[in-house]
């Protein structure tokens, strides 16, 4: 894995986390 792939994976994870947080915020 090169650095670009690592950053891309981190960004994707961050996007998923943001989406989950948004859903949890709506539920709360």
N, C-alpha and C positions, 0 to 999 in steps of 0.2 A: 504493500500500500504506500502511495506517495503522499506528500503533504496536501496536495490539492484534493485528493480523495478524502483524506481525513477531515479537512475543513468542510467539504461538501456534506459529509456524514453528520458532522456536528451541527451544521445549519439545518439539515433535515430534522434532526432530533429536536432542535430548538423550536422549529415550526410546529412539530407534533405536540410538544410540551405546551406551547402557547395555546394551541387549539383545545387541549384538554383543560387547561386552566380556564379558558373562556366558557367551556361547557359547565365546569364545576361552579363558576361564578353565577351562571344562570340558574343552576339548581339551588344554590344557597339562598 
